[in-house]
C-alpha cells in the first residue's frame, strides 16, 4: 500500500477561521483568531489522521500572475479586514513551529503549489490527499489523488466530480471558462450559466471542440441553444481568458522532495516559545512533539 501525503490549503483555513472564530488577541493586543483557528484545525487533522507526509501551502499575497493577465481577477473581494492583515505572516510561522513543511511563493496561489506538488508526488509513487474547500483543484483529480474537505468531513475523488459539478474532472477548467466563477471574478461567457455549460461539455467535450463546432451548437435540441452560438461568438475572448485564469499550474519547479515532507512532530521548545509569545498555548498543547 503506497504512503499518503497530505497537502493542506492553509490560506483557505485562515479565512474560514477568521470568519468563524470570535475575536481573540495575543498578549500584546495583536488579533489572533485566524491563527488560533488554523492551529486548532491543523492539530485536529494531525490527531485524526496521523499523517506521515505533510505540507501546507499559503498564498504569498493578493497579487499573482493572474492579475497581470487580468487586473480584475479577485477584485470583487476588496481589501482584507484590518485585523486580519497582521495575522497573515503569523500563520506560516505557526505551521513551521508545528513542524510542518510550509510553502509559499511570490506571484503564486496556494492552489498552484499544491497542484504541482501533488502531481509530482503521484509520479513518485505516493497517494495524495489535498485538504481544501476549493472546487478549482477538482480539475487535477485522478487515480491516487483525492480531496478532503476538512470542515465537512467529505472525501472525494475523480469519479465523484460528475455528481458534484456535472462534468468530469478534466472538464472542470472548461466549465469555469464558460460559466465563470463569481468568487474569483472570472468572467466566463456572458449568458452561459452552469446548466448551459454542462450541456455543451456533454456534447463537445472541451472548449476547443465547442468553438470548432459553433454551427452545430445552435442546432442542439435543447432549450436556449439557438442563442448559445451568438453568446459564444461574442464571448470567445473571455472564454479563453477565463480558462487561463482558472487553470492551476501543475509543473512549478518546487525545491522540495518526499523526505522534506516527512512529519515527525513539532520541535517542543520552538513551538512552546511561539505559543507563549502569541497566546496560543491551547494549540500547542494538542500538537504531537518529535522524540527527544
PyMOL commands that set and color helices and strands:
alter all, ss='L'
color gray80, all
select helices_A, chain A and resi 10-20+33-49+65-69+75-77+82-97+110-123+135-140+158-165+169-179+182-184+194-204+207-212+214-217+225-234+236-246+258-261+268-278+281-284
alter helices_A, ss='H'
color red, helices_A
select strands_A, chain A and resi 4-9+53-57+101-103+127-131+145-149+154-156
alter strands_A, ss='S'
color yellow, strands_A
deselect
rebuild
show_as cartoon
